[in-house]
């Protein structure tokens, strides 16, 4: 739950500036377009043509740079939907300009930078909301609701594999722009920390495949990590994507003293003794809209949010421990 002591003065409609024109930005813009509490006034994108087209669709003004957008007196709320590498620097500039901020995870690719941003938001009395829509998903909600039925949990496994052939040369396959895989794909770890609490040890291996060893773009990556939790739970996380994978996998297994929960894609199963029971799993659709609406509810009525910046920051620290483990070849103690 988010601290509701922040009660900023809000004048409606809330004027929104959007950084980015990709998938998440479009879903945010669709929600803003239909909510009378907001007005999408400005958009800054990576390319002129895409930004012009985006602004025509959603009735916003194109701004030549994100720097100009975050300092514009016309903007009250900045939504950051651009490459992971730039999240931290844009969020800092927006907070220093006393704007409220929504940013897609990760808050930053540098843990120390992320820590400073959380402190800065508090000192500026501005909202800093890091999106974690995985917590709102049907899969996560089904897991959370069903956990009591399997007793004390001793092992969990979460694997997401996405084959892509051929791999397009885009930012999500760029080491600097996307970041270390479990930082760029922070939700893979955040599901676990939300469900099972503090982590004490992290061991990780990471591998890239490239067409050229000097290329910053890769054609595939595999990152696998083992987490030891304070509770004694051992969890394994595998994240892979690209040309070397041939079958999609999106599976979450949780094994406990009284049974197991298996979430495979959109299908859920509770296993107890010799019996299997189906688990209802809600839709994955509309999560960005729900996240956006919850932020607007918070800003206008003080309704609590579903996550705090500190919770996202903690998982980022776990992801950074995984990075250090992969680079140093040793187990990291948190």
C-alpha positions in Angstrom: 0.0 0.0 0.0 1.2 3.5 -0.8 1.7 6.1 1.9 -1.2 8.5 1.6 0.5 11.3 3.5 1.3 12.8 0.1 -1.7 15.0 -0.8 -0.6 17.3 -3.6 -2.7 20.2 -4.8 -4.4 19.0 -8.0 -6.2 21.2 -10.5 -8.3 19.3 -12.9 -8.0 18.4 -15.7 -4.5 17.2 -14.9 -2.2 18.1 -17.7 -0.1 15.2 -18.8 3.2 15.0 -20.8 4.1 11.6 -22.3 7.7 10.6 -23.1 7.6 7.8 -25.7 5.3 6.6 -28.5 5.6 2.8 -28.2 3.2 0.1 -27.0 2.9 1.2 -23.4 2.6 4.9 -24.4 -0.3 4.1 -26.7 -2.1 2.2 -23.9 -1.6 5.1 -21.5 -2.8 7.6 -24.1 -6.0 5.6 -24.7 -6.8 5.7 -21.0 -6.0 9.4 -20.7 -8.1 10.2 -23.7 -11.2 8.7 -22.1 -10.7 10.1 -18.5 -12.2 13.6 -18.0 -9.7 14.2 -15.2 -6.8 14.4 -17.6 -5.7 16.2 -20.7 -2.8 14.8 -22.8 -1.1 18.0 -23.7 2.4 17.1 -24.9 4.4 14.2 -26.3 8.1 13.7 -26.9 9.2 10.7 -28.9 12.3 9.2 -30.5 11.5 9.9 -34.1 9.8 12.9 -35.7 7.4 10.9 -37.9 6.2 8.6 -35.2 5.7 11.4 -32.7 3.8 13.5 -35.3 1.5 10.6 -36.0 1.0 9.8 -32.3 0.1 13.4 -31.6 -2.4 13.5 -34.4 -4.2 10.4 -33.1 -4.4 11.6 -29.5 -4.7 15.4 -30.0 -1.5 16.4 -28.2 1.3 18.8 -29.1 4.7 17.5 -30.2 7.6 18.6 -28.0 11.1 18.5 -29.6 12.7 16.8 -26.6 11.9 15.2 -23.3 14.0 17.9 -21.6 11.6 20.6 -22.9 8.6 18.4 -22.0 9.5 17.8 -18.3 10.2 21.5 -17.7 7.1 22.8 -19.5 4.8 24.9 -17.3 1.9 23.3 -19.2 2.6 19.8 -17.7 1.6 18.6 -14.2 2.3 14.8 -14.6 5.0 13.2 -16.7 4.6 9.6 -17.8 7.8 7.9 -18.9 7.4 5.1 -21.5 10.8 5.1 -23.2 14.0 2.9 -23.2 15.0 1.6 -19.8 18.4 3.4 -19.9 16.7 6.8 -19.8 14.2 6.2 -17.1 16.3 7.6 -14.2 17.6 10.7 -15.9 14.1 11.7 -17.1 12.5 11.0 -13.8 15.1 13.1 -12.0 14.5 16.1 -14.3 10.8 15.8 -13.9 10.9 15.6 -10.1 13.4 18.5 -10.0 10.8 20.5 -12.0 8.2 19.5 -9.4 6.2 17.2 -11.7 4.4 14.1 -10.6 5.9 11.0 -12.3 4.7 7.7 -13.6 7.6 5.5 -14.9 7.5 2.0 -16.3 9.8 -0.4 -14.4 12.7 -0.3 -13.8 12.9 3.1 -12.1 16.6 3.2 -13.1 19.3 0.8 -14.2 21.5 2.1 -11.4 20.4 1.2 -7.9 22.1 4.3 -6.3 20.4 6.5 -8.8 17.0 4.9 -8.0 17.6 5.4 -4.3 18.2 9.1 -4.8 15.0 9.4 -6.9 12.9 8.0 -4.1 14.3 10.5 -1.7 14.0 13.3 -4.2 10.3 12.6 -4.8 9.6 12.8 -1.0 11.5 16.0 -0.6 9.6 17.6 -3.6 6.2 16.3 -2.3 5.7 14.8 -5.7 4.2 11.4 -6.6 6.7 8.9 -8.0 4.9 5.8 -9.2 6.8 2.8 -10.7 4.5 0.7 -12.8 4.3 -3.0 -11.8 1.2 -4.2 -13.7 2.3 -7.9 -13.1 0.9 -7.5 -9.6 -2.5 -6.6 -11.1 -2.5 -9.5 -13.5 -4.9 -12.5 -13.2 -1.9 -14.9 -12.8 -0.5 -13.0 -9.9 -3.9 -12.5 -8.2 -4.7 -16.2 -8.6 -1.4 -17.2 -7.1 -1.8 -14.9 -4.1 -5.3 -16.1 -3.4 -4.4 -19.8 -3.6 -1.2 -19.8 -1.7 -2.8 -20.6 1.7 -4.1 -23.9 0.3 -0.6 -25.4 -0.2 0.8 -24.6 3.2 4.4 -23.6 3.9 6.2 -23.0 0.5 9.7 -24.5 0.0 10.3 -24.2 -3.7 9.2 -21.9 -6.6 10.1 -21.8 -10.2 9.2 -19.0 -12.7 10.2 -19.3 -16.3 9.4 -17.0 -19.3 10.9 -18.0 -22.7 10.1 -16.0 -25.8 11.4 -17.3 -29.2 11.8 -14.6 -31.9 13.2 -15.5 -35.3 14.5 -13.4 -36.8 15.2 -10.9 -34.0 14.6 -7.3 -35.1 17.2 -4.8 -34.1 15.3 -2.9 -31.4 16.1 -1.5 -28.0 14.9 -4.5 -26.0 17.8 -6.5 -27.5 20.4 -3.8 -26.8 22.6 -4.3 -23.7 22.8 -0.6 -22.7 19.3 0.4 -23.6 17.5 -2.6 -22.0 20.0 -3.2 -19.2 20.9 -6.4 -17.4 18.0 -8.9 -18.3 16.6 -9.2 -14.8 16.7 -5.5 -14.3 15.1 -4.7 -17.6 12.6 -7.4 -17.0 12.2 -6.6 -13.3 8.7 -8.1 -13.0 10.2 -11.6 -13.1 11.7 -11.0 -9.7 9.0 -8.7 -8.4 6.4 -11.4 -8.5 8.6 -13.4 -6.2 9.5 -10.6 -3.7 5.8 -9.6 -3.5 4.7 -13.1 -2.7 7.5 -14.4 -0.6 9.3 -11.4 1.0 13.0 -10.7 1.7 15.8 -12.4 -0.2 19.1 -13.2 1.5 21.2 -14.9 -1.3 21.3 -14.5 -5.1 23.2 -16.7 -7.6 22.9 -15.9 -11.3 24.3 -16.8 -14.7 23.7 -14.8 -17.8 24.6 -15.4 -21.5 24.1 -13.4 -24.7 24.3 -14.6 -28.3 25.5 -12.0 -30.8 26.2 -12.0 -34.5 29.4 -10.0 -33.8 31.2 -9.9 -30.5 31.5 -6.1 -30.7 27.8 -5.5 -31.3 25.8 -4.0 -28.6 22.7 -5.7 -30.0 22.2 -9.4 -29.3 20.1 -12.0 -31.0 19.3 -14.0 -27.8 19.8 -13.9 -24.1 19.4 -16.4 -21.3 19.4 -15.3 -17.6 18.8 -17.8 -14.8 19.0 -17.1 -11.1 18.5 -18.9 -7.9 17.2 -16.9 -4.9 17.3 -17.9 -1.3 14.6 -16.2 0.8 14.7 -15.4 4.5 11.8 -17.8 4.9 14.0 -20.7 3.7 12.2 -20.8 0.3 14.4 -21.5 -2.7 13.2 -20.0 -6.0 14.5 -20.3 -9.6 13.9 -17.6 -12.2 14.6 -18.1 -15.9 14.3 -15.4 -18.5 15.1 -16.1 -22.1 14.3 -14.5 -25.5 15.5 -14.5 -29.0 16.7 -16.8 -31.9 18.1 -19.7 -29.9 14.7 -20.6 -28.4 12.1 -22.8 -30.2 9.2 -23.1 -27.8 7.4 -20.4 -25.8 7.1 -21.0 -22.0 5.4 -18.9 -19.4 5.1 -21.0 -16.3 5.0 -20.4 -12.5 5.2 -23.3 -10.1 5.0 -23.1 -6.3 5.4 -26.2 -4.2 4.4 -26.4 -0.6 3.8 -28.8 2.3 0.2 -29.4 1.4 0.3 -29.1 -2.4 1.4 -27.2 -5.4 0.2 -24.4 -7.7 1.0 -24.6 -11.4 0.2 -21.6 -13.5 1.0 -22.4 -17.2 0.1 -19.6 -19.5 -3.5 -18.7 -18.7 -4.3 -22.1 -17.1 -4.0 -22.6 -13.4 -4.0 -25.9 -11.4 -4.0 -26.7 -7.7 -2.5 -30.1 -6.9 -3.3 -31.7 -3.5 -2.6 -35.4 -2.8 -4.0 -37.3 -5.7 -6.4 -34.5 -6.8 -6.1 -31.7 -9.3 -8.4 -28.6 -9.2 -8.6 -25.9 -11.8 -7.8 -22.3 -10.7 -9.6 -19.4 -12.3 -7.1 -17.0 -13.8 -8.3 -13.5 -14.8 -7.5 -11.7 -18.0 -4.2 -10.0 -18.8 -6.0 -7.3 -20.8 -6.4 -3.7 -19.6 -3.6 -3.6 -17.0 -2.0 -0.4 -18.2 -5.4 1.2 -18.1 -6.0 0.0 -14.6 -2.6 1.2 -13.4 -3.2 4.7 -15.0 -6.7 5.0 -13.5 -5.4 4.0 -10.0 -2.7 6.7 -10.2 -5.4 9.3 -11.1 -7.6 8.1 -8.3 -4.7 8.5 -5.9 -3.9 12.0 -7.1 -7.5 13.2 -7.1 -9.0 11.3 -4.1 -6.1 9.9 -2.1 -7.1 6.3 -2.9 -4.1 4.0 -2.0 -1.9 2.6 -4.7 -1.0 -1.1 -5.0 2.8 -0.5 -4.7 5.3 1.9 -3.2 8.6 3.1 -4.8 10.4 1.4 -1.9 9.0 -2.0 -2.8 10.1 -1.6 -6.4 13.5 -0.3 -5.3 14.0 -3.4 -3.1 13.4 -5.7 -6.0 15.8 -3.6 -8.1 18.5 -4.3 -5.4 17.8 -8.0 -5.8 18.2 -7.7 -9.6 21.4 -5.8 -9.1 22.7 -8.6 -6.9 21.9 -11.0 -9.7 23.9 -8.8 -12.1 26.9 -8.8 -9.8 26.6 -12.5 -9.3 26.7 -13.1 -13.0 29.6 -10.8 -13.6 31.7 -12.0 -10.6 30.8 -15.7 -10.7 29.8 -15.9 -7.1 26.8 -15.9 -4.8 25.8 -12.5 -3.5 24.6 -12.0 0.1 22.0 -9.3 0.5 
